[in-house]
Amino acid sequence: MHRTTDQHHPIDRLYRSLEPEDTSTAVSVIVKLRGETCDIDCPHCYEKRKEVPGGARISPDQIGQLARLFRHRPLAVELHGGEPLTAGREAIAEILRELASQPQVVRVSMQTNGVQLDGQWLDLFDELCPGLQIGVSLDGDAQGNAWRIGYDGEPVYPRVAAALELLAERGRKVGVITTVTPAVLGRAEEVLDHLAAFAAVNAVSFVPCFDTTIRRSTAIRARRVPASRLLQQAALAGDDGPAWAIHPDEYAEFVLGATAHWISAGHFTRLKLEPAVSTIRRLRGLGSGFCHFSDLKCDHVFTLYPDNRFGSCDELAWPQARLTQLDEVSGQHELASLQQGSLLLNQGKALMNKCASCDYRSTCGGGCIATRWRQDPAADGDAYCDYRMRMIDGIAALLAQPAHPEGAWCQTLRWHPRTPNSMRDVNAFTARWDNPAATRAEVRLHTSEHGNINTVGLPGVHEADDLDPTHPKWREAIETGVWPLADALTTSWGLITYDSCQGHPYSGLDLAPAELRVGLLPRDRAEYARAAAALCRTATATALPDGIEVHVARSELTCETSGTTVPVLDLSLHPDHRQDWDSYFANLDTAARALAAALTAEHPAGTTCACPLPAPAAVDRSVAG
C-alpha cells in the first residue's frame, strides 16, 4: 500500500466543496433544538464538552431562515440536542409544522436518547410528521450502556429499552446509534444479538469513541457536583486518556466481529448495519449516503444552535467550526466563501491530503474528519487510516468467503482492486479449464519483451483468448519468469489462473514498471477460503531476497458477458520502500523461484491462515471498573 503525506495532492472526489448553483445535491442541517441541554449526563457526550450556555429553543422562524438560505436545494433536517425532546411538545409541534410547510425539506429525522418517548410523543409525530425518522442512542445491552447515565449516576438503559418496546407496539421502525466503548469490546456478537432482538430496530450504527485527546472534565455551572460528573472525573484520572475511550484497532476488531455475526446469524435480512453496509457498497463500486464514505463531508453538513450560531458539523470542535450567525448570512455564495476561509475546515481538508494517493481511496472515501481529530493524529497519525484499511480488508474477506469468517482476521491479504479487470465469459472459461475434452480454439499468440499475449501492439493490453493447461500453447503463453509460480499454483495447488505477468521495466516507454504477478480464479467460495489461507501461510513463511516482498490481494473479476463480478486473488512480488526498480528486477528471478518452492511445499487445505485470531478483551474499562 503506497501512501504519501505530500500536502499538495488534490482530494477531488473525496471532499466536495459547496457549490451555490447546485440544485440537486442535498445539504444536511443538524438543528440543535435545545443546544447542549439534556435530561441525562453521559460522561462521553461531545456536545456538553462545548460548554456553552443552554436552555434556549430553536424557533419556527429560524427554520424558515434555513429554508430561504438553501432555497432551490434539497434540505435534510436532523432534530438534535442535547436531547431534542426537552424542548417540549408545543415547541416541537411548531417546528414540525414549519418543516412540513417547506417543500424543499426532503427528510426530517430526530436523534433522541429515548428516555422521554411515550405514546403522546408518538401521537404527535404521527399527526404532524408521519415520515419522521427516529434514531435512538443506545450503547448495546445493559452492560454496554455503562456510560449512558443520568445526573444521579444511575443507568438509563431500562427506560430506553421500554421506549423501544413501545415503538414496536406502535409499528415504528427506528435506527440505533451505539457508541463503541470498552464496555462492549470483545462482545460484538452478544451486543448485536441484543439490539436485533428489539422488534422496532431495523438499523444499527456502531460509532467509535476515539476520545484519546480528552484530558479534563466538563465544566459544571451548578453549585453541587452531580454524581455523573464525579464519575467523569474519576474516568479521567489515568494517564491514558478517558476510561471510556478506545483505540482504532479495537474499533476495527469490534466492527469485523459484528459484521461476521451479522452475516452468519442472518441479521442482514432485516437489519442495516453500519459501517458494514457502506463499506460493502463501496467495495461493490456503489455510492453511500453516509458522509464517512462519501464526498459530501463537512462542507455539506451544517449545525444551527438556538442562539443563531451557524457552522459546520456538530462533531467538529466549536467555536472553531462556527461560520457565522444565521441572521447574518445572505446566501450560499457568502456561506461558501466563509467555508473557504475557515481555518478549521482547511485544516480538516489537509488531513485528507494523504488520501489522494492511497490505494483504498475509492473504497474508504476518506472517513470522518472530526473522528480523525478525536483520535489525535498528532500522537498516532496513521492509526485512523490503519483501522479503515483493516476494516475494508476484513469485510472484503467476509463477502468473498461468508461461510469462513476467520478470513476477516487475516492481515496478510489486502483489498487491492485491479482496474480494469475483466474477462469475456468467466463461467465458460472455468468450465473449459476443468474439461479436458472441451474444444480449444486457435489463439493469436504474440510475444515481446513487454509481454506475451498482446494482440493490439501495446504493452499491458491483452485481448487474446484465455488459455488453460490443456491448451497446446499453454506453456508457450506463460512468460518464463512467472512460469514457476503459475506451474506451482496450477499443478501443485490445482487452482485456476486467469492472468500472469513476469514483470517488466518498460524501459524507454512512458509506462510505470510492472511487478510480477499471478491472478487466481477460485471455483467457489470454499476453494477461495482455502487458497486465501494457504497464500497467507506461504507469504508469511517465505524467505525472499532483501528488498522484495510478497503481496497477496483480494480483488474482483468482471464477466463481460453477464456483467457480474466474482472474487479473485492476486499473488505478486513488489519492491519494498528500500528497493529501486533496477535492484528489484535484478533479484526478481531468485525471489520468484523461492516463492514457487514455498508454494510447492504448501497445500491449500483448511482455512486457518498464519494470522492470530482476536483475543478476548483483556481489560475491563467500564464505568463500574
C-alpha positions as CSV (number, residue, x, y, z in Angstrom):
1,M,0.0,0.0,0.0
2,H,1.5,3.3,-1.1
3,R,0.7,6.5,0.7
4,T,2.2,9.9,0.9
5,T,2.0,12.9,3.2
6,D,2.6,15.3,0.4
7,Q,0.3,18.3,1.2
8,H,-0.2,19.2,-2.4
9,H,-2.2,16.2,-3.6
10,P,-5.8,17.0,-4.8
11,I,-8.7,15.4,-2.9
12,D,-11.2,15.7,-5.6
13,R,-14.0,13.0,-5.4
14,L,-13.2,12.7,-1.7
15,Y,-14.3,16.1,-0.4
16,R,-16.7,18.2,-2.4
17,S,-16.9,21.9,-1.8
18,L,-20.3,23.6,-1.5
19,E,-21.4,24.8,-5.0
20,P,-24.1,27.5,-4.6
21,E,-25.5,26.9,-8.0
22,D,-26.0,23.2,-7.4
23,T,-29.8,22.5,-7.0
24,S,-29.5,18.7,-7.0
25,T,-27.2,17.9,-4.1
26,A,-28.8,18.0,-0.6
27,V,-27.3,19.6,2.4
28,S,-27.8,18.3,5.9
29,V,-28.6,20.7,8.8
30,I,-28.4,19.5,12.4
31,V,-30.8,21.6,14.3
32,K,-29.9,21.8,18.0
33,L,-33.4,22.3,19.4
34,R,-32.0,22.9,22.9
35,G,-28.3,23.3,22.3
36,E,-26.5,21.0,24.6
37,T,-29.3,20.8,27.2
38,C,-30.1,17.2,28.0
39,D,-32.0,15.3,30.6
40,I,-29.2,12.8,31.1
41,D,-25.5,13.3,31.6
42,C,-23.3,10.9,29.7
43,P,-19.6,11.5,30.6
44,H,-18.6,10.9,27.0
45,C,-21.0,13.4,25.4
46,Y,-19.2,15.6,22.9
47,E,-21.9,18.2,22.9
48,K,-21.6,19.0,26.6
49,R,-17.9,19.4,26.2
50,K,-18.5,22.6,24.2
51,E,-19.6,24.3,27.4
52,V,-21.9,26.9,26.0
53,P,-24.9,28.4,27.7
54,G,-28.1,26.3,27.1
55,G,-31.7,26.5,27.8
56,A,-33.0,28.3,24.7
57,R,-35.1,26.8,22.0
58,I,-34.9,26.9,18.2
59,S,-37.9,28.8,16.8
60,P,-40.0,28.2,13.7
61,D,-38.7,31.5,12.3
62,Q,-35.2,30.0,12.3
63,I,-36.4,27.0,10.3
64,G,-37.8,29.4,7.8
65,Q,-34.5,31.2,7.6
66,L,-32.8,27.9,6.9
67,A,-35.1,27.2,4.0
68,R,-34.5,30.6,2.5
69,L,-30.8,30.3,2.9
70,F,-30.8,27.0,1.0
71,R,-33.5,27.9,-1.5
72,H,-33.8,25.6,-4.5
73,R,-31.6,22.9,-2.8
74,P,-32.9,19.7,-1.2
75,L,-32.6,20.0,2.6
76,A,-32.3,17.2,5.1
77,V,-33.0,18.3,8.7
78,E,-32.0,16.4,11.8
79,L,-33.6,17.4,15.1
80,H,-30.8,17.0,17.7
81,G,-29.5,18.0,21.0
82,G,-28.5,17.6,23.8
83,E,-31.9,16.0,24.0
84,P,-34.4,17.4,21.5
85,L,-37.5,16.3,23.4
86,T,-36.6,18.6,26.3
87,A,-37.9,21.4,24.0
88,G,-41.5,20.3,24.9
89,R,-44.4,19.1,22.8
90,E,-45.7,22.6,21.9
91,A,-42.3,23.9,20.7
92,I,-41.6,20.7,18.7
93,A,-45.1,20.8,17.2
94,E,-44.4,24.3,15.8
95,I,-41.1,23.1,14.4
96,L,-42.7,20.1,12.7
97,R,-45.4,22.3,11.2
98,E,-42.8,24.7,9.8
99,L,-40.8,21.9,8.3
100,A,-43.9,20.4,6.7
101,S,-44.6,23.8,5.0
102,Q,-41.2,23.8,3.3
103,P,-41.3,21.8,0.1
104,Q,-37.5,21.6,-0.2
105,V,-37.2,19.6,3.0
106,V,-36.8,16.1,1.7
107,R,-36.1,14.3,5.0
108,V,-36.7,15.0,8.7
109,S,-35.1,12.9,11.4
110,M,-34.7,13.1,15.1
111,Q,-31.9,11.7,17.3
112,T,-33.1,11.1,20.9
113,N,-31.9,9.3,24.0
114,G,-35.4,7.8,24.2
115,V,-35.9,8.5,27.9
116,Q,-39.0,10.7,27.4
117,L,-40.5,8.9,24.4
118,D,-44.1,7.9,25.2
119,G,-47.4,7.5,23.5
120,Q,-48.2,11.2,23.4
121,W,-44.9,12.0,21.6
122,L,-45.6,9.3,19.1
123,D,-49.2,10.6,18.5
124,L,-47.7,14.0,17.9
125,F,-45.2,12.6,15.3
126,D,-47.9,10.5,13.6
127,E,-50.1,13.6,13.2
128,L,-47.6,16.2,12.1
129,C,-44.7,14.3,10.6
130,P,-45.6,10.6,9.8
131,G,-42.4,10.2,7.9
132,L,-40.2,11.3,10.8
133,Q,-37.1,9.0,11.0
134,I,-36.3,8.3,14.6
135,G,-32.8,7.4,15.8
136,V,-32.3,6.2,19.4
137,S,-29.0,6.4,21.2
138,L,-28.4,3.0,23.0
139,D,-25.0,1.5,23.6
140,G,-26.0,-2.1,23.2
141,D,-27.1,-4.1,26.2
142,A,-27.3,-3.1,29.8
143,Q,-23.6,-3.7,30.3
144,G,-22.7,-1.7,27.2
145,N,-24.7,1.3,28.4
146,A,-22.5,1.7,31.5
147,W,-21.5,5.3,30.4
148,R,-25.1,6.3,29.4
149,I,-26.3,7.6,32.8
150,G,-28.5,10.2,34.5
151,Y,-27.2,13.1,36.7
152,D,-27.7,10.7,39.6
153,G,-25.1,8.4,38.1
154,E,-27.7,5.7,37.5
155,P,-28.1,3.9,34.2
156,V,-31.0,5.0,31.9
157,Y,-31.0,1.7,29.9
158,P,-34.2,0.4,31.4
159,R,-36.2,3.5,30.3
160,V,-34.7,3.4,26.7
161,A,-35.4,-0.3,26.4
162,A,-39.0,0.4,27.4
163,A,-39.2,3.1,24.8
164,L,-38.1,0.6,22.1
165,E,-40.8,-1.8,23.2
166,L,-43.4,1.0,22.9
167,L,-42.1,1.8,19.4
168,A,-42.6,-1.8,18.4
169,E,-46.1,-1.8,19.7
170,R,-46.8,1.2,17.6
171,G,-45.4,-0.4,14.5
172,R,-42.5,2.1,14.3
173,K,-39.1,1.2,12.9
174,V,-36.0,3.0,14.3
175,G,-32.3,3.1,13.9
176,V,-30.0,2.8,16.9
177,I,-26.6,4.5,17.3
178,T,-24.3,2.6,19.6
179,T,-21.1,4.2,20.8
180,V,-18.4,1.6,21.0
181,T,-16.6,2.0,24.3
182,P,-14.7,-0.6,26.4
183,A,-18.0,-1.7,27.8
184,V,-18.8,-3.6,24.6
185,L,-15.3,-4.6,23.4
186,G,-15.0,-8.3,22.9
187,R,-18.7,-8.8,22.9
188,A,-19.7,-7.8,19.4
189,E,-21.9,-10.8,18.8
190,E,-23.7,-10.5,22.1
191,V,-24.3,-6.8,21.7
192,L,-25.6,-7.2,18.1
193,D,-28.0,-10.0,19.1
194,H,-29.4,-7.9,21.9
195,L,-30.1,-4.9,19.7
196,A,-31.6,-7.2,16.9
197,A,-34.0,-8.7,19.5
198,F,-35.8,-5.3,19.6
199,A,-38.6,-5.6,17.0
200,A,-38.5,-1.9,16.4
201,V,-34.8,-1.8,15.5
202,N,-34.1,-2.1,11.8
203,A,-30.7,-0.3,11.7
204,V,-27.7,-0.2,13.9
205,S,-24.7,2.1,13.6
206,F,-21.6,1.4,15.6
207,V,-19.7,4.6,16.1
208,P,-16.2,4.8,17.7
209,C,-15.4,6.6,20.9
210,F,-11.9,7.9,19.9
211,D,-11.7,10.3,22.8
212,T,-8.0,10.0,23.5
213,T,-7.5,13.8,23.4
214,I,-9.9,14.5,26.3
215,R,-7.9,15.3,29.4
216,R,-10.2,17.4,31.6
217,S,-13.7,17.1,33.0
218,T,-16.6,19.1,31.5
219,A,-17.3,22.3,33.4
220,I,-20.1,22.4,36.0
221,R,-22.2,25.5,36.4
222,A,-24.3,24.1,39.3
223,R,-23.1,24.5,42.9
224,R,-23.5,20.9,43.6
225,V,-21.4,18.4,41.6
226,P,-23.8,15.7,40.2
227,A,-22.8,12.1,40.6
228,S,-22.4,11.8,36.8
229,R,-19.6,14.4,36.8
230,L,-17.9,12.7,39.7
231,L,-17.8,9.5,37.6
232,Q,-16.5,11.5,34.7
233,Q,-13.7,13.0,36.8
234,A,-12.7,9.5,38.1
235,A,-12.7,8.2,34.5
236,L,-10.1,10.9,33.6
237,A,-7.8,10.2,36.5
238,G,-5.4,7.9,34.5
239,D,-2.6,8.9,32.1
240,D,-4.0,7.0,29.1
241,G,-7.0,9.2,28.4
242,P,-10.6,8.7,29.4
243,A,-11.7,5.3,30.6
244,W,-14.4,5.3,28.0
245,A,-12.1,5.8,25.0
246,I,-11.0,3.1,22.7
247,H,-8.2,2.8,20.1
248,P,-8.9,2.5,16.4
249,D,-7.5,-1.1,16.3
250,E,-10.1,-2.1,18.9
251,Y,-12.9,-0.5,16.9
252,A,-11.9,-2.3,13.7
253,E,-11.9,-5.6,15.6
254,F,-15.3,-4.9,17.0
255,V,-16.8,-3.9,13.7
256,L,-15.4,-7.0,12.0
257,G,-16.8,-9.3,14.7
258,A,-20.1,-7.6,14.5
259,T,-20.2,-7.8,10.7
260,A,-19.2,-11.5,10.6
261,H,-22.0,-12.3,13.1
262,W,-24.5,-10.0,11.2
263,I,-23.9,-12.3,8.2
264,S,-23.7,-15.7,9.9
265,A,-26.7,-15.1,12.1
266,G,-28.9,-13.8,9.3
267,H,-29.4,-10.4,10.8
268,F,-28.6,-8.9,7.4
269,T,-32.1,-9.9,6.2
270,R,-33.8,-7.3,8.4
271,L,-31.2,-5.1,9.9
272,K,-28.9,-2.5,8.3
273,L,-25.5,-2.4,9.9
274,E,-23.1,0.5,9.7
275,P,-20.3,0.9,8.9
276,A,-20.6,-2.5,7.3
277,V,-23.2,-1.6,4.7
278,S,-21.4,1.5,3.4
279,T,-18.2,-0.5,3.2
280,I,-19.9,-3.2,1.2
281,R,-21.4,-0.6,-1.1
282,R,-18.1,1.0,-1.8
283,L,-16.4,-2.4,-2.3
284,R,-19.1,-3.0,-4.9
285,G,-18.4,0.3,-6.6
286,L,-21.6,1.9,-5.3
287,G,-22.2,5.2,-3.5
288,S,-23.1,5.7,0.1
289,G,-25.2,8.3,1.8
290,F,-23.0,8.1,4.9
291,C,-20.7,11.1,4.9
292,H,-17.8,9.0,6.3
293,F,-17.8,7.1,2.9
294,S,-18.9,9.9,0.5
295,D,-17.6,13.2,-0.8
296,L,-20.4,15.2,0.8
297,K,-18.5,15.9,4.0
298,C,-18.1,18.9,6.2
299,D,-19.0,21.5,3.5
300,H,-22.4,19.9,3.1
301,V,-23.2,19.4,6.8
302,F,-24.3,22.4,8.9
303,T,-25.3,22.9,12.5
304,L,-27.8,25.5,13.9
305,Y,-28.0,26.5,17.6
306,P,-30.8,28.3,19.4
307,D,-28.7,31.5,19.7
308,N,-28.3,31.5,15.9
309,R,-24.8,30.2,15.8
310,F,-24.4,28.6,12.5
311,G,-21.5,26.5,11.4
312,S,-20.3,23.1,10.1
313,C,-20.8,19.6,11.5
314,D,-21.6,19.5,15.2
315,E,-19.0,16.8,15.8
316,L,-16.2,19.3,14.9
317,A,-14.7,21.4,17.6
318,W,-16.7,24.5,18.5
319,P,-16.4,27.5,18.4
320,Q,-13.8,26.8,15.7
321,A,-16.5,25.2,13.5
322,R,-18.8,28.3,13.7
323,L,-19.0,30.1,10.4
324,T,-21.5,32.9,11.1
325,Q,-24.8,33.8,12.7
326,L,-27.8,32.6,10.8
327,D,-29.3,36.0,10.5
328,E,-26.1,37.5,9.2
329,V,-25.6,35.3,6.1
330,S,-27.4,36.3,3.0
331,G,-27.0,33.3,0.7
332,Q,-25.0,30.3,-0.3
333,H,-22.3,32.2,-2.1
334,E,-21.4,34.0,1.1
335,L,-21.6,30.7,3.0
336,A,-19.2,29.0,0.6
337,S,-16.8,31.9,0.9
338,L,-16.9,31.5,4.7
339,Q,-16.2,27.9,4.4
340,Q,-13.2,28.6,2.1
341,G,-11.8,31.0,4.7
342,S,-12.4,28.6,7.7
343,L,-9.1,27.6,9.3
344,L,-10.7,24.5,10.8
345,L,-12.2,23.3,7.6
346,N,-9.0,23.9,5.7
347,Q,-7.0,22.0,8.3
348,G,-9.5,19.2,8.0
349,K,-9.1,19.0,4.3
350,A,-5.3,18.9,4.8
351,L,-5.8,15.8,7.0
352,M,-7.1,14.1,3.8
353,N,-4.3,15.0,1.5
354,K,-2.7,11.6,2.2
355,C,-5.9,10.0,0.8
356,A,-5.2,11.3,-2.7
357,S,-2.6,8.6,-3.5
358,C,-3.9,5.9,-1.1
359,D,-4.9,2.5,-2.7
360,Y,-8.0,2.5,-0.6
361,R,-9.4,5.9,-1.5
362,S,-12.2,4.6,-3.7
363,T,-13.4,2.3,-1.0
364,C,-12.7,4.3,2.2
365,G,-14.0,7.6,0.9
366,G,-11.7,9.4,3.3
367,G,-13.6,8.8,6.5
368,C,-14.6,11.4,9.0
369,I,-12.5,14.5,9.8
370,A,-14.0,15.0,13.2
371,T,-13.3,11.4,14.2
372,R,-9.7,11.7,12.9
373,W,-9.1,14.7,15.2
374,R,-10.7,13.0,18.2
375,Q,-8.3,10.0,17.6
376,D,-5.4,12.5,18.0
377,P,-3.5,12.3,14.7
378,A,-0.5,14.2,16.2
379,A,0.1,11.3,18.6
380,D,-0.7,8.4,16.3
381,G,-1.0,9.8,12.8
382,D,-1.6,6.5,10.9
383,A,-3.9,4.7,13.4
384,Y,-7.1,6.1,11.9
385,C,-6.1,5.2,8.3
386,D,-4.9,1.8,9.5
387,Y,-8.2,1.0,11.1
388,R,-10.1,2.0,7.9
389,M,-7.9,-0.3,5.8
390,R,-8.2,-3.1,8.3
391,M,-11.9,-2.9,8.3
392,I,-12.1,-2.8,4.5
393,D,-9.8,-5.8,4.2
394,G,-11.8,-7.8,6.7
395,I,-15.2,-7.0,5.2
396,A,-13.9,-7.8,1.7
397,A,-12.9,-11.2,3.1
398,L,-16.4,-11.8,4.6
399,L,-18.0,-11.0,1.2
400,A,-15.8,-13.4,-0.6
401,Q,-16.0,-16.3,1.9
402,P,-19.0,-15.7,4.2
403,A,-19.1,-19.4,5.4
404,H,-15.5,-19.0,6.6
405,P,-15.4,-15.7,8.6
406,E,-12.0,-16.5,10.0
407,G,-10.6,-14.9,6.8
408,A,-11.7,-11.5,8.2
409,W,-8.8,-11.7,10.7
410,C,-6.1,-12.3,8.1
411,Q,-3.8,-9.3,8.0
412,T,-1.7,-10.6,5.1
413,L,-4.4,-10.4,2.4
414,R,-5.3,-6.8,1.5
415,W,-8.1,-5.3,-0.6
416,H,-6.5,-4.1,-3.8
417,P,-8.8,-3.9,-6.8
418,R,-7.3,-4.1,-10.3
419,T,-8.9,-1.7,-12.8
420,P,-9.8,-2.7,-15.3
421,N,-10.1,-6.4,-14.6
422,S,-12.5,-8.3,-16.8
423,M,-12.9,-11.5,-18.9
424,R,-15.3,-12.2,-21.7
425,D,-17.0,-15.2,-20.1
426,V,-15.9,-16.3,-16.7
427,N,-18.3,-19.3,-16.5
428,A,-17.2,-20.6,-19.9
429,F,-13.6,-20.2,-19.1
430,T,-13.8,-22.2,-15.8
431,A,-15.9,-24.9,-17.4
432,R,-13.3,-25.3,-20.2
433,W,-10.4,-25.4,-17.7
434,D,-12.0,-28.4,-15.9
435,N,-13.0,-30.3,-19.1
436,P,-10.0,-31.7,-21.0
437,A,-12.4,-32.9,-23.7
438,A,-13.7,-29.4,-24.5
439,T,-12.6,-27.8,-27.8
440,R,-9.7,-25.5,-27.5
441,A,-9.8,-22.6,-30.1
442,E,-6.8,-21.4,-32.0
443,V,-5.2,-18.4,-30.4
444,R,-3.2,-15.5,-31.8
445,L,-0.1,-15.6,-29.6
446,H,2.4,-12.7,-29.8
447,T,5.5,-12.4,-27.7
448,S,7.6,-9.4,-27.0
449,E,9.9,-8.0,-24.3
450,H,6.8,-6.3,-22.8
451,G,4.5,-9.3,-22.5
452,N,3.5,-12.5,-24.3
453,I,-0.2,-12.2,-25.2
454,N,-0.5,-8.9,-26.9
455,T,-2.8,-8.6,-29.9
456,V,-3.0,-4.8,-30.2
457,G,0.7,-4.0,-30.0
458,L,0.5,-2.0,-26.8
459,P,2.3,-3.3,-23.6
460,G,0.0,-4.3,-20.9
461,V,-3.1,-4.6,-23.1
462,H,-4.2,-8.2,-23.7
463,E,-7.1,-9.3,-25.9
464,A,-6.2,-12.9,-26.7
465,D,-8.3,-15.8,-25.8
466,D,-7.8,-17.1,-22.2
467,L,-5.7,-20.3,-22.1
468,D,-5.7,-23.3,-19.8
469,P,-3.2,-26.1,-19.1
470,T,-4.8,-28.4,-21.6
471,H,-4.4,-26.0,-24.5
472,P,-1.4,-26.8,-26.7
473,K,0.0,-23.3,-26.4
474,W,-0.4,-23.1,-22.6
475,R,3.3,-23.3,-21.7
476,E,4.3,-21.1,-24.6
477,A,1.8,-18.4,-23.5
478,I,3.2,-18.2,-19.9
479,E,6.3,-15.9,-19.6
480,T,9.4,-17.6,-18.5
481,G,9.9,-15.5,-15.4
482,V,6.5,-16.2,-13.9
483,W,6.2,-19.9,-15.1
484,P,7.5,-21.4,-11.8
485,L,4.7,-19.7,-9.9
486,A,2.0,-20.4,-12.5
487,D,3.1,-24.1,-12.6
488,A,3.1,-24.5,-8.8
489,L,-0.4,-22.9,-8.5
490,T,-2.0,-24.9,-11.3
491,T,-0.2,-28.2,-10.9
492,S,0.5,-28.5,-7.2
493,W,-2.4,-26.5,-5.9
494,G,-4.9,-27.3,-8.7
495,L,-6.1,-23.7,-9.0
496,I,-7.2,-21.7,-12.0
497,T,-5.1,-18.8,-13.0
498,Y,-6.7,-16.0,-15.0
499,D,-3.8,-13.8,-15.5
500,S,0.0,-13.7,-15.1
501,C,2.9,-11.4,-15.8
502,Q,6.6,-11.9,-15.2
503,G,7.1,-8.1,-14.5
504,H,8.5,-5.6,-16.9
505,P,10.6,-2.4,-16.5
506,Y,9.1,-1.0,-19.7
507,S,12.4,0.8,-20.4
508,G,12.0,3.7,-22.9
509,L,8.2,3.8,-22.6
510,D,6.1,6.2,-20.8
511,L,4.7,3.5,-18.5
512,A,5.3,2.6,-14.9
513,P,7.2,-0.6,-14.3
514,A,5.0,-3.7,-13.7
515,E,5.6,-6.2,-10.9
516,L,5.5,-10.0,-11.2
517,R,2.0,-11.3,-10.5
518,V,-0.4,-14.2,-10.9
519,G,-4.2,-13.9,-10.7
520,L,-6.2,-16.8,-9.2
521,L,-9.8,-17.5,-10.0
522,P,-11.3,-19.8,-7.3
523,R,-14.0,-22.1,-8.5
524,D,-16.2,-21.4,-5.5
525,R,-16.2,-19.7,-2.1
526,A,-14.8,-22.8,-0.3
527,E,-11.8,-23.0,-2.6
528,Y,-11.4,-19.3,-2.2
529,A,-11.1,-19.6,1.6
530,R,-8.7,-22.5,1.4
531,A,-6.5,-20.7,-1.2
532,A,-6.5,-17.4,0.7
533,A,-5.4,-19.1,3.9
534,A,-2.7,-21.1,2.1
535,L,-1.4,-17.9,0.4
536,C,-1.2,-16.2,3.8
537,R,0.8,-19.1,5.2
538,T,3.1,-19.2,2.2
539,A,3.7,-15.4,2.2
540,T,4.5,-15.4,5.9
541,A,6.9,-18.3,5.7
542,T,8.8,-17.5,2.5
543,A,12.3,-16.0,2.8
544,L,13.0,-13.7,-0.1
545,P,16.0,-11.5,-1.2
546,D,16.2,-8.3,0.7
547,G,14.1,-5.5,-0.8
548,I,11.4,-7.8,-2.3
549,E,8.2,-8.7,-0.6
550,V,5.2,-10.8,-1.3
551,H,1.7,-9.2,-1.6
552,V,-1.5,-11.2,-1.6
553,A,-4.5,-9.2,-2.6
554,R,-8.3,-9.6,-2.7
555,S,-9.9,-8.3,-5.9
556,E,-12.8,-8.9,-8.2
557,L,-13.1,-10.1,-11.8
558,T,-15.9,-8.8,-14.0
559,C,-17.6,-11.1,-16.5
560,E,-18.2,-9.0,-19.7
561,T,-21.0,-11.4,-20.8
562,S,-23.1,-11.4,-17.7
563,G,-21.9,-8.1,-16.1
564,T,-21.4,-10.0,-12.8
565,T,-18.3,-10.0,-10.6
566,V,-16.5,-12.9,-8.9
567,P,-13.9,-12.7,-6.1
568,V,-10.4,-13.4,-7.1
569,L,-6.9,-13.5,-5.5
570,D,-3.7,-11.9,-6.8
571,L,-0.2,-13.0,-5.8
572,S,2.6,-10.7,-6.6
573,L,6.2,-9.7,-5.8
574,H,6.9,-6.0,-5.1
575,P,9.9,-3.9,-4.2
576,D,9.8,-2.6,-0.7
577,H,10.4,1.0,0.3
578,R,14.2,0.4,0.4
579,Q,14.4,-1.0,-3.2
580,D,14.5,0.7,-6.5
581,W,13.2,-1.0,-9.7
582,D,16.6,-1.8,-11.1
583,S,17.5,-3.8,-8.0
584,Y,14.1,-5.4,-8.0
585,F,14.4,-6.8,-11.5
586,A,18.0,-7.9,-10.8
587,N,16.8,-10.1,-7.9
588,L,13.3,-11.0,-9.2
589,D,14.2,-14.4,-10.7
590,T,15.7,-15.6,-7.4
591,A,12.6,-14.3,-5.5
592,A,10.2,-15.9,-7.9
593,R,11.9,-19.3,-7.6
594,A,12.0,-19.1,-3.8
595,L,8.2,-18.3,-3.7
596,A,7.5,-21.1,-6.2
597,A,9.3,-23.6,-3.9
598,A,7.4,-22.4,-0.9
599,L,4.1,-22.8,-2.9
600,T,5.0,-26.3,-3.8
601,A,5.8,-27.2,-0.2
602,E,2.4,-25.7,1.0
603,H,-1.1,-27.0,0.1
604,P,-4.5,-25.3,0.0
605,A,-6.0,-27.3,2.8
606,G,-8.0,-25.9,5.7
607,T,-9.0,-22.2,6.2
608,T,-6.6,-21.4,9.0
609,C,-4.0,-18.8,8.0
610,A,-0.9,-17.6,9.7
611,C,-2.5,-14.6,11.4
612,P,-3.8,-15.0,15.0
613,L,-7.5,-14.8,15.8
614,P,-8.6,-11.9,18.0
615,A,-8.0,-12.4,21.7
616,P,-10.8,-11.7,24.2
617,A,-10.9,-8.2,25.7
618,A,-8.1,-8.2,28.3
619,V,-9.0,-5.1,30.3
620,D,-12.3,-4.0,31.8
621,R,-12.5,-0.3,31.4
622,S,-16.3,0.0,32.1
623,V,-17.6,2.8,34.4
624,A,-18.0,0.2,37.2
625,G,-14.3,-0.6,37.0
